Amino acid sequence: MSETHGPTQTQNGPDYYEIRIHGHLDEAWVDWFDSMEIVLEASGETRLTGPVADQAALHGLLRKVRDLGMPLLSVGRVMARVDANPTSPPGPSSTHAIIIRITF
């Protein structure tokens, strides 16, 4: 039947996810992925990485990718939050900062 999945949140805060899509996002989409770091890779892929509060937030991000019409390549949890200070998460320097970086 149906399987239930627990939250993506650990005891100390949200988990961090990486979403890879085929193609490059341009700067017009930066605000749409507000707490995610956006990296444009030389391979032609875009990597979105950042905190995801729970499964509903993860599905919301995946809906945005679907709505862009860009092929989804992978989704995975890259880091569970384990630090004792919930005000300083790993990842981007600010949970509201978005970085577009092109890697070669």
Secondary structure, DSSP 8 states (H G I E B T S, - for coil): -------SEETTEEEEEEEEEES---GGGGGGGTT-EEEEETTSEEEEEEEE-SHHHHHHHHHHHHHHT--EEEEEEEE----S-TTS-SSSSSTT---EEEE-
